[in-house]
Amino acid sequence: MNTVLTSSQRRWLSFKANKRGYYSLWIFSILFVLSLFAEVWSNDKPLIIYYQQAYYFPILTDYPETTFGGSFDTPTDYKDSFIQQRLAQNGNWIVYALNPYSYDTINYNTAAPNPAPPSRANLLGTDDHGRDVFARLLYGFRLSVLFGFVLTIIATVLGIIAGAVQGFFGGKVDLLLQRFMEVWGSMPELYLLIIFSSIFQPSITLLIVLLSMFGWMGLADYVRAEFLKGRSMEYVRSAQALGVSNIKLMWRHLLPNALTPVITFLPFRISGSILALTSLDFLGLGVPPSTPSLGELLAQGKTNISAWWLSLSTFGVLVGTLVLLIFIGEAVRESMDTRRG
């Protein structure tokens, strides 16, 4: 029995046929989902505590030391020998994360000076502050991917709006926006980042705002071309003659046909956003120093040449992430290519 496939089904089957991109999507999705629960896999706080016939969840709530028989109302230090002794007696039990370090936990008991090489206590060693490298890679990977997603979504929305307005209305609107984009694109982005970093406190929000101000222009050109081509189609002119509003025309009729280049470029834009954050952190223009960052680890590896584990592990995570996204992007591009059977 012959089955008629929709265009979306054909594209999905074409994407699955590209094994390299399909398996890369699975691997990247699994790694990203696992990183979303980084606090479960790597944390200096216990996951569950059973103490005096009651359950406690330090991973969700900060309990004062008095809860477990201490003398102070300060947050509990679960590595303190007195607290550990209290939690180990009278049938109490405690469940720790697989890696008992968070991204900002300092190991004061390393066998070698920091940065310390890999050991049983720290599987990927420590950085120059004594923090666990595996924990900082895990949290840094999550931060980088989330940053890439947010920046890509904002820049894509801005690019679609700008390109749609240019392509649909054309004429003076298109001419003015094109001149504005030429002037705006000629502004030195790196110098602006340096200036704003010296004025404002570095943060993820500041980086997203600044990079979004420039990241939409490349995509706007493709959307503009699709709208310029689509607005002269007969079905668009017929809809205009029937009194369909411009917004409804752009949203229902022209935008779906213009999404092909948008979807095709999404994985590549995400990888570019991750690389931009890493580069800025490497230069010291990104997130605050205490924030887990791949670029900050690479900068430490540059400073500590003999600490090979810093550069090698960070390089592996960064290159692996970018390679997976590139393979996904190539598969998406091939599945969107209408010239392929």
Salt bridges, closest charged atoms under 4 A:
GLU39 OE2 - ARG142 NH2 2.94
ASP62 OD1 - LYS45 NZ 2.44
ASP127 OD2 - ARG131 NE 2.87
ASP127 OD2 - ARG136 NE 3.86
ASP128 OD1 - HIS129 ND1 2.68
ASP174 OD1 - ARG224 NE 2.79
GLU182 OE2 - ARG179 NH2 2.65
GLU226 OE1 - LYS229 NZ 3.60
GLU296 OE2 - ARG131 NH2 3.41
GLU296 OE1 - ARG136 NH2 3.28
GLU330 OE1 - ARG20 NH2 2.85
ASP337 OD1 - ARG339 NE 3.11
